[in-house]
């Protein structure tokens, strides 16, 4: 039987693989097309998981509403910004900065849910600030404008807020069906937006990019499934920190698969490691 830590690391690797595959797909098609394909594949995968898992259970209206809102903010807004970020600032920088979402979720949990400030949160935050500063400097040295870093940071904010909405929504919803509502709401909203704005052509994709985007959608949702399985077998304090190391996998995969597409330097590598260490501290010791 696979252990919870192994499942968490496999989830992190799947998330990193999705980031790299997205970067490869963006060579020929834009982020709006990639995000739609990702959502379509993700929605199909999750509903298959719902059916295999025994159905929808007994959801409440409040639970559905919270997960639908999470889909609009995180799965629609957050994922779209993630695609734009990967195209604009690169896979490695995007992965590291979007990984700040647990810090944002912790801050919102303190403000909204009344959770307590702890020493690991303070120390982890300081380490993350140091890592973010190095990433900013590393991005400027590769020609990335400082303002462009707001894209992955805004994506992280969307994902951080979604964690709170899902936390509240889970009171009346099972995780798998909640996630299905989440991605379905995002897909419907995004499709309606493209059709209403007469940009339905952006939903068309062919060739290798389609394969890359579809593989990214599968990898991303397999990663979510593995994370849920890990949480069902082990403690959150073990599984969540290990799942947050995906930016390290992105660095390794970028070196082998994104040469000429993604630019790495020492500051980006060290900054990424510091952010991962800070997130690990917050999630493992809080």
N, C-alpha and C positions, 0 to 999 in steps of 0.2 A: 504494500500500500504506500502511495506517495505521501510524504510528510507535508505539513503545512508550510514550513520554510521553503521547501522545494517548489511548491505551487506558487508561492509569493514571488520567488525569483523568476519562475517561468512566466508569470504575469508581467513582470517588469521587462523581460526579454521580448515578449509579444508587443508590448507598448512601444519599445524601442524599434522593433522591426517595422511596425506600422509607420513610425515617423520617417524611417529611411525609405520605405516604399512610397510614401506620399511625396517625398522629395524627388524620387525618380520619376514619378508620374507627372509632376509639375514641370518637367522639362518641355513637354509638348502641349499640355492643357493648363488652364488657369485654376486658381484656388476655388472659384465658385463651382466649376464642373467637378473637381475632385471632392469637394465637400458634399455635393448632392449624391454622387456615386457612393461615397462612404456611408451616408445616412441610409440610402436605399438598401445596401448590402447589410448594414447593421440591423435595420428593422426586420429584414427577412430572417437573419440569424437568431435574433432574440425571440421572435414569435415561434420559431421552430423549437427553441429551448423551452418556451412556455408550454407548448403542446407535449413535448417529451417529459416535462417535469410534472405533469398531472393537471394542467389547466390553470385557470385564473384565481381559484379560491373564492374568497368572499371580500372583495375590496369595498372600501367606503368611498363616498363622494369626496370627502376631504382629502383622502389619500390620493385619489385620481387627480384632483385639482393641483395638489402640491407637486406631484411627479410631472404633470403636464407643464406646469410653470417651470420646473427644473429643465424640462426638455427645451423650452423656448429660450431660456437664458443660457444654459450650459451646452446642451447638445447641438442646438442651432447656433447661437451666438458664439459660444466658446470654441466649438469645433471649426466654424468658419474662420474665426480669427486665428486659430491654430494653423490652418492651411495658408492663410495670407502671411502669417509670421514665417512659416518655413520657406515660402517663396521669397520673402523680403529680406530676412536676416539670417537664414540658413537653419538647417536641422539641429545642429548642436546648441547654438544660442537659444533657439526656441524651446528645445526640450528642457534646458536648464532653468530658464525663466518661468516657463509654464509649471515647472515642478514647485514653484512657490505657492501653489494653490493650497497645500495643507497649512501653511503659515496663515494665509488669509482666512481659511476655514476656522483655524484656532482663534484668531482675533474676533471673528464674527460670533463664534460660540461663546466667547467671554462677554461680548456685548449683548447678543440676542438671547442666548440660553443661560446666561449667568454663571458660566463655568469660571473657575478660579485661575488666576495667573500663577504659574509655577516657575521655579528656577530653571528647569529645562527649556521652557518657552523663552525665557529671557536670554539664556546663553545661546540657544539655537537661533534666535532672531539676530543676535550680534554676529554669529558666524555667517548667516545668510546675507546680512548686509555687506560684510566683507567680500563674500563671493560675488554678490551682485555688482559691487563696485569694480571688482576685477573683470567681470564679464563686460561691463560697460566700456572699460578701457580696452579690453581685447577686441570688442566690436568696432570701436573707432579705428584701431590699428589695421583692421581689415576693410575699412571703408564703409562700415555700417553707421548710419546716422543715429545719434542718441535718441532722437524723437521716434525712430522706427522701433526702438525697444519697447515703446508703449503698447505695441500690438501684442506680443506674447504676455506682457504684464496684464493687459486687459483680459486676455484669454484666461490667465490664471485667476483673475478676480471673478470671472464668470463661473469657473469650475469650483472656486472656493465657496461662492454663494450657493451653488447647487448642492454642495455637501450638507449645508444647513437645511435646505428645503427637503432633501431626501431623508435626512434624520427625522424631521417632523412628519413627513409623509409616511414613513415606515410604521408609524403607530397604527395605521389602518390599511396596510398593504404588505404583501410578500415582496421580497427584493426582486425576484425575476420578473413578475408581472409589473411591478413598479417601473423597472427599467424598460420594459416593453412599451408602457404608456409614455415614458420619457422620450424614447427615440421616435415613436410614431408621431407624437405631437410635433417634434422637431421637423420630421420629414414632411408632414402635411403643411406646416407653416412655411417651410422653405420652398416647397413646390408651388404653393399658392402665391408666394412672393414673386417667384420667377415668371409664372404665367401672367399674373396681374401686371407686371412691369414689362411684359412682352420680351422676356429674355429666356424663353423656354428652350432655345437652341443650346443654352449652356448645360442642359441636361443630356446632351449628346456627347458620347465619347467613344473613340475607337482605338484599335491597335494596342501597343504595349502599355500606354498610359491607362487604358481601361483595365488591363490585367493588373497593373501595379495598384490602382485605386481599389479594385475589388479585393486583392490580397491584403491591402492595408485595412479594409473594413473587416475582413474575417479575422485578421491578427488582433485588431483592437478589441473586438467583441469576445474572442477566445481569451484574451487577457483579462477582461472583466469577469468572465465565467470562472477562470482559474482563481482569480482573487476572491470571488464569492465562495468557491470551494475551500480555499485556504482559510478563510474566516470561519467557515463552518467546522473546521477541524482543529484550529489552533487559536491562540489568544491574539486579539487585535494588536497588542503591544509588540508581538513578534512578527505578524504577517504584514501589517501596514508599513512599518519602516523598510522591510525588505522589498516591498513592492515599489517603494519610492526611489530606488536606485536606477531606474530606467535611463536617466541621462548618461550614466557611466557606460551603459550598453550602447547608447547612441554614439558616444565618442568612439568606441571600438568599431562599431559597424560603419561609421562614417569614414574611418581611416581606410577600410577595405572596399566599400561599395560606393562612396560619394566623392572620390577623388576628382577634382576639377569642377565639382558642383558645390561642395561645402568646404569652407576654409577654416582650418584650425590653427591656433597658436598657443603658446605656453599659458598666457593669461586666461584664455577661454577654458583650457583644460583645468587649471588650478581653480578658477572661479566656479566651474561646474562641480568639482569635487567638494569645495567648501559649501555650496548650496545643498548638495546631497547630504553632507555631514550635518548641516544645520537642521534640515528636515528630519533626518534620522533621529537627532537628539530630541526634537520636539515630539515626534510620534512614538519613540521607543520609551521615553522616560516620563512622559506627562502623566 
